[in-house]
Amino acid sequence: MVWGRIVAAVWLLCAGLAGAQQEVAPDPPLTSRALVQARLERAAATIDQARGQGALGDLDAVLKSEYLTPDLSDWAHHLRARALVSAGRGSEAEALARQRYAGAASGYNFKSLISILALRQRWAAGAQVMLDVPKARISDLNAVALPVVETILNGLERAGDKPLYAKVLAKLTSEGYQGLYGGKTDDTLRLRHIAVLTGAGQLPQAVQEAKFLETPAAFVALLADRRFEPLWALPEIAALTPQLMQERVRARADALVARGISHGGEALEAVRGLRAAGDPLKAAQVAADAVGPVRRRQGGARYAKAILLERAYAFADLGRVKDAAAVFDVILKQFPEEPIAVKLASARVLEGAGQAKAALAVLETLDMEGLSAPAQAVALAVTACAQAVLGQKELAAEARDELAALGLNAAPAALEAALCARDDAGARALVLAWLSKPELRGAAVAALQLYEEPRTVLPAQLDRRRRLRALIASADVQAAVFPHGRTMAWSFQRATAVSY
């Protein structure tokens, strides 16, 4: 027996040594562009795991390769800067990014510099770099994704740097920043600018900016959020009734379709506008017509995916759940690299249509622990609602407890889960806590509006909406809303103006 144990131990030791030798075996030489790209993808994955130091070896090898093409060179240098930040060498990373942009001014290198400054939380430096871009090179600024720009703006807000915050917003709106996929200046940025102008007493300028707003969410904020109260009495703003706003959204969508959609941003805006204006059937048709041409254009894949998602939502608006599910399947087949958002959207539609088991089956294909906090919130809300429908109260309660652990940033999802559980007291407490957080009040006020109900509403959904309306109308919630906003009746559906 002892001898057997010794043999086994020796065998395990040898196996371990063999495994160790296999782990440290050198990588094959980089003898093609494909191998260079594969090594870069491995480095990117290593950085995403917060192991920047471990990626530097791969990146150094790639940067010495004769098969490194110009496009991959930009990516390699950007990844090296990210790896340096992750490894605690932020100053070196910033110097590298600045050197790249100074030596070869391009949208990609500018995007790299801004993202490195954002990673380092150098908000003022990032803002100044954006301000220094001449109008003639607005394409460089447009290479920066909207979330990165908003990260810098949020950092300036938290730092209390109001002058720099205002300057950046003025530049973005006046020079037509569109971001990577927008096609126009995003309404959220324009609303920020309108809020700055209103707070500074520049009401005529604020009114002029308000004329460019085109989305339901922006209209709701403009008329319901008290940051904009000084504008409400002005004739131009007072004339903006909810019905007129819906007509503006519809007119904009119809105009885009009539003149011929020129790029993915316009297609997406048209489809969303038609849904918001209460015509999901035409939205689905426009999406079907647009998605092919959009995808064939350079950089059109991301637009195409978003347009298909809107087509699925349009079918859900019509109560055609099977058609919506078929579109989700198409998206997963055509865009297999980004399944999480699609699966979450599919699960929400299925749960909303009363197909609780099918919704849970979709969620079971996701790694919950690997999801971001916002994605976890959506998944947990769907889980709580689906389990409540199935009578699994304990499982629903567990999901709600996990939602609560995510904090008030998950309040919209937690509110939906409370309504599903028919927990009116819990929903009320959540709303009051939500309104108590200054940084979250805008979203809370937008959620506490009286929106148009969908044409096809199942009994379970109808019960949730009735409970929410009763909650919104209650005296204590209205008293909590009043200092920060007002509740109004809207022609838009909740799904087209508020999301979680």
Secondary structure as UniProt FT lines:
FT   HELIX           2..23
FT   HELIX           33..48
FT   TURN            49..50
FT   HELIX           52..63
FT   TURN            66..67
FT   HELIX           70..86
FT   TURN            87..88
FT   HELIX           90..103
FT   HELIX           107..119
FT   TURN            120..121
FT   HELIX           123..132
FT   HELIX           135..137
FT   HELIX           138..142
FT   HELIX           146..159
FT   HELIX           162..174
FT   TURN            175..176
FT   TURN            179..181
FT   HELIX           187..199
FT   TURN            200..201
FT   HELIX           203..210
FT   TURN            211..212
FT   HELIX           216..224
FT   HELIX           226..228
FT   HELIX           229..232
FT   HELIX           235..238
FT   HELIX           242..259
FT   HELIX           264..276
FT   TURN            277..278
FT   HELIX           280..296
FT   TURN            298..299
FT   HELIX           301..317
FT   TURN            318..319
FT   HELIX           321..334
FT   TURN            336..337
FT   HELIX           339..352
FT   TURN            353..354
FT   HELIX           356..363
FT   TURN            364..365
FT   HELIX           368..370
FT   HELIX           373..389
FT   TURN            390..391
FT   HELIX           393..405
FT   HELIX           408..410
FT   HELIX           411..420
FT   TURN            421..422
FT   HELIX           424..435
FT   HELIX           438..440
FT   HELIX           441..447
FT   STRAND          450..452
FT   HELIX           459..473
FT   HELIX           475..481
FT   TURN            482..484
FT   STRAND          489..493
FT   HELIX           494..497
//
